[in-house]
Amino acid sequence: MTKPRALIIGGSVGGLFAANMFRSIGWDADVFERNSEELTGRGAGISTHPQLHDVTRRLGIPFDDSMGIRVNQVVFLDKTGRIYDKRDTVRVMSSWGRVFRSLRDRVPDATYHLRKSLVRIEQDASGVTATFADGTRERGDLLIGADGGRSTVRELFMPELHPEYAGYVAWRAKLDERDIPEPIRAELVANYTYCLPPGELFLAYPVPGSNNETKPGERAYNIVWYRPTTPEQLTDFCTDASGKCHGTSIAPPLLRPDVIAWAKAQARALVAPQVAEIFERDPRPFFQAIFDMISPQIVFGRVALLGDAAFLVRPHPGAGTTKCAMDAECLADAIAAHGIEPGLALYQKRQGAFGAGLVRQGRSDGSYITDQHKPREQRRNKDISWAVDDLMRDHDGRSVQVKRILEESRRG
């Protein structure tokens, strides 16, 4: 008997979660990635949640010490580098690259197709056909759009829907532990670190190293620095040395040297010297503009959106990878239990509510930074800096927030 087949557009972690999950329920699953080379990352750090651990274990990937780094203490540094507060915490930090590799290794090479840019989707009562820019066509029982925040699949069905700029960017840097000066390494690398410049949020934490190592001495330290940025500034940042503007994002190798030099000077001026040193030693820091988006619909006949293609969530809940895993699990389980059409309807109901809830949570968490563009009297939070107790309540409550939003999405 021929197995049902899923066509998965997008070869990042969302697509790989979907491929692994559908294979686990007895489907064939092929992944189609637009890039010409297999995806690689700079080890961008991610927070993990129990729901993510549950899904990876179900797929035969135990979330053990090889998958992430346990962090037990948060430190707060002032501008001089003095530790003015310490708090206990329980977090497991991983990286995009570590999760990607664990999922990709379980997908047969023959089912992971590069250089496949989707241009058209056609469907009928018995299936769905994807047409690619190279002229090839693929037929399946289901098509899953897991092609990220700038999803081609979503654009084909909802061309009027676009991500909304949140008014700030996240500057990112990462340095291998062995390249960090010993005094700084001893003081910080095992900890989650916050600096709180007025109107901004700077955080840093350990992640797996360049080759996904998690042992002390082989890890890396990851920096995320949220900074209010006007649309005009963003346009300048996204303009390369030739004068070409790349829209609202730019590939890190094209980032102008003067923009990088400016960002490093800003770090020296605004945050603790220990973390400014790490930021400055990264030869290629980069930034990501922060967007969000709520999709009014995530199922279109035999097509389903998943992960960032469905809902674009600001990073603050720390649940982007977790959401991909939960979307894939919900979709596969719903179809396995109820069949394709009823299963897709259930997926729309459950993950539609869950995704919208996460977007609203991210907006609430990031409102302090977004509001820096407003007169102070119009801001929801009029404080000029974060309160440590409020920040720690959110920091330690992330997994509880995800659980609450999930439970609310299952009511009714």
PyMOL commands that set and color helices and strands:
alter all, ss='L'
color gray80, all
select helices_A, chain A and resi 13-24+50-58+96-104+109-111+152-157+177-179+182-188+231-237+252-254+257-270+273-281+307-309+320-338+340-373+376-378+388-396+398-409
alter helices_A, ss='H'
color red, helices_A
select strands_A, chain A and resi 5-9+28-32+45-47+69-77+83-95+112-113+118-124+127-132+137-140+142-145+164-176+192-195+201-207+220-228+286-292+299-300+303-305
alter strands_A, ss='S'
color yellow, strands_A
deselect
rebuild
show_as cartoon
